[in-house]
Amino acid sequence: MPVLRKTDYEAEVVWLGHVPAGTSIRAKAVDWLDLGFSGDLGARHEGENRASCVRMANLYPKGTEIRNVRQLSVLSLEEIEATAKEMGVQRLDPSFLGATLVLRGIPDFTHVPPSSRLQVAGGLTIVVDMENRPCVLPGREIEADLPGHGAAFKAAAQGRRGITAWVERPGELRLGDTMSLFVPDQRNWAP
């Protein structure tokens, strides 16, 4: 396990969403989430394990049971605003993006190091898996409400799609909560 160093960065929780299982990726805005070891109860990406998808094809045959490190989709308000601007839209609703939570206050959020932790004062802690690369699914949701703009999402969101994460310590997360950022205390890989 990496040694984690607390940074001076803190982020405010400015949006929370629940993406119901068995539906599209469109999230429903909520005021709080009760996150357990399997993530958000009843959500599309809930579970301690999951079937591997096309993004894991170089490691496993599709459908192989693996640990679920993508329970949550976490985005930055600043990066969402930059994506919207590049797309030529006034505002990009986080619900279109399948977001579980949106934070404000951590620069270059999509590139926070894997294995970093985000922790609320009450103890809830989530672990950063890695960058969540843009795909076409949010574009479909955008297109349904903002015709003519959905196709622009994937390119506009490159390097700003946020991260996937999983719950390390369960607890409640509420709008307005502050999350502290802890990063692995190690040098960059340099073979």
HELIX and SHEET records of a PDB file:
HELIX    1   1 VAL A   54  MET A   56  5                                   3    
HELIX    2   2 LEU A   77  MET A   87  1                                  11    
HELIX    3   3 PRO A   94  LEU A   97  5                                   4    
HELIX    4   4 PHE A  109  HIS A  111  5                                   3    
HELIX    5   5 LEU A  137  ASP A  145  1                                   9    
HELIX    6   6 GLY A  150  ALA A  152  5                                   3    
HELIX    7   7 PHE A  153  ALA A  156  1                                   4    
SHEET    1   A 8 LYS A  28  VAL A  30  0                                        
SHEET    2   A 8 LEU A   4  HIS A  18 -1                                        
SHEET    3   A 8 LEU A 101  ARG A 104 -1                                        
SHEET    4   A 8 LEU A  72  SER A  76  1                                        
SHEET    5   A 8 ILE A 163  ARG A 169 -1                                        
SHEET    6   A 8 THR A 125  GLU A 131 -1                                        
SHEET    7   A 8 ARG A 117  VAL A 120 -1                                        
SHEET    8   A 8 THR A 178  PRO A 184 -1                                        
SHEET    1   B 3 GLY A  39  ASP A  40  0                                        
SHEET    2   B 3 TRP A  32  GLY A  36 -1                                        
SHEET    3   B 3 GLY A 171  ARG A 174 -1                                        
SHEET    1   C 2 ASN A  49  ALA A  51  0                                        
SHEET    2   C 2 GLU A  65  ARG A  67 -1                                        
END                                                                             
